[in-house]
Amino acid sequence: MASDITTNRKALRDYHILDRFEAGLELKGTEVKSIRAGLVSLQGAFAKLENGQIYLFESTIQPYERASHEQHESKRQRRLLLHKVEIDKLAGAIERDGLTIPALRMYWKKGLVKIELGIGKGKQAADKRMDLKKRVESREAERAVSAFHRRGQ
């Protein structure tokens, strides 16, 4: 069972997510301790191809305050652990199609930290307004249905 550590809600608002990938994360010991303490954020985090590897940028893992001698940088780039086929697919999406790879969520899976990446295409302002409008309409419809059922009883 996977339990969420943190999610990047802005990514779902700002991008049309076309595909999702699961990746491992190369971490230092103090980073794992900070993640267990909940000192992590994925706001603005994205993956990028460099030297044939995929790296995670702009994710924040706060320093672990009880570390003895070695401390990590909070915003360093972290290597993502993916199969070669997955790296090639992500690289093609970035270079050929001009898509981006936002980090969607971070979670535990069998004691390991995993990242869910999405291949996304940026939304325009009109798309965001349409999503908001749909959400408001569905909320109003649900309220009307529940009000109707309350009156019927």
C-alpha positions in Angstrom: 0.0 0.0 0.0 1.2 3.4 -0.9 0.8 6.3 1.6 1.1 9.8 0.3 3.8 12.1 1.8 2.9 15.2 -0.2 1.2 16.2 -3.4 1.6 19.0 -5.9 -1.9 20.2 -6.5 -0.7 23.2 -8.6 0.6 20.7 -11.2 -2.9 19.3 -11.8 -4.2 22.9 -12.1 -1.5 24.1 -14.5 -1.1 21.1 -16.8 -3.1 18.6 -18.8 -1.6 15.3 -17.6 -1.2 12.9 -20.5 0.7 10.0 -18.9 2.0 9.1 -15.5 5.2 7.4 -14.4 6.5 6.0 -11.1 10.2 6.7 -10.3 12.5 6.0 -7.4 14.4 8.8 -5.8 18.1 8.8 -4.9 18.3 10.3 -1.4 20.8 10.9 1.4 20.1 9.6 4.9 19.2 13.0 6.3 16.8 13.6 3.5 14.9 10.4 4.3 14.7 11.4 8.0 13.3 14.9 6.9 10.8 13.2 4.7 9.6 11.0 7.6 9.2 14.2 9.6 7.1 15.7 6.9 9.5 18.5 5.9 9.1 18.2 2.2 7.3 20.2 -0.6 6.8 19.5 -4.3 5.5 23.0 -5.2 7.0 23.9 -8.5 9.0 20.6 -8.8 9.7 19.2 -12.2 11.9 16.6 -13.9 14.5 17.4 -16.6 16.9 15.4 -18.7 20.6 15.9 -18.2 23.4 13.7 -19.5 21.1 10.8 -20.2 19.6 10.8 -16.7 16.4 12.3 -15.4 16.8 14.7 -12.4 14.2 16.3 -10.1 14.5 20.0 -9.7 12.9 22.6 -7.3 11.7 20.0 -4.8 12.3 21.1 -1.2 13.4 18.8 1.5 14.2 20.8 4.6 17.5 20.1 6.5 17.2 17.5 9.3 17.8 19.4 12.5 19.2 16.4 14.5 21.8 15.4 11.9 25.2 14.9 13.5 27.8 16.0 10.9 26.6 15.8 7.3 23.7 18.0 6.2 22.0 18.1 2.8 21.0 21.1 0.6 17.3 21.7 0.7 16.9 22.4 -3.1 19.5 20.2 -4.7 18.8 18.3 -7.8 18.0 14.6 -7.1 18.5 11.8 -9.6 15.4 9.8 -10.4 15.7 6.0 -10.7 14.0 4.9 -13.9 14.4 2.1 -16.5 16.2 3.1 -19.7 12.9 2.6 -21.7 11.1 5.1 -19.4 14.0 7.6 -19.7 13.8 7.3 -23.5 10.1 7.9 -23.5 10.3 10.9 -21.2 13.2 12.3 -23.3 11.2 12.0 -26.4 8.2 13.7 -24.9 10.5 16.6 -23.8 12.5 17.1 -26.9 10.0 16.1 -29.7 6.7 17.2 -28.3 7.8 20.1 -26.1 6.0 18.7 -23.1 7.1 19.1 -19.5 7.4 16.6 -16.6 5.9 18.0 -13.4 6.2 16.0 -10.1 2.7 15.1 -9.0 3.1 13.4 -5.7 5.6 11.7 -3.4 4.7 8.6 -1.5 6.0 5.5 0.4 5.9 2.2 -1.3 7.3 -0.8 0.6 9.5 1.4 2.7 10.9 3.3 -0.3 10.2 6.9 -1.4 8.6 7.1 -4.8 7.7 10.0 -7.0 4.8 10.1 -9.4 5.7 12.1 -12.5 3.3 13.3 -15.2 3.9 14.1 -18.8 2.0 17.4 -19.1 1.0 20.0 -21.5 0.6 23.5 -20.1 -2.9 24.8 -19.7 -4.0 28.2 -21.0 -5.9 30.6 -18.8 -9.1 29.8 -20.6 -8.6 26.1 -19.8 -8.2 26.8 -16.1 -11.4 28.9 -16.1 -13.3 26.0 -17.8 -12.0 23.5 -15.2 -13.1 25.9 -12.4 -16.5 26.4 -14.1 -17.0 22.6 -14.4 -16.1 22.1 -10.7 -18.6 24.8 -9.6 -21.4 23.3 -11.8 -20.8 19.8 -10.5 -20.8 21.0 -6.9 -24.1 22.9 -7.4 -25.6 19.8 -9.0 -24.6 17.7 -6.1 -26.1 20.2 -3.6 -29.4 20.3 -5.6 -29.6 16.4 -5.6 -28.9 16.2 -1.9 -31.5 18.9 -1.1 -34.0 17.0 -3.2 -33.4 13.8 -1.3 -33.6 15.5 2.0 -37.0 17.0 1.1 -38.3 13.6 -0.1 -37.8 11.9 3.2 
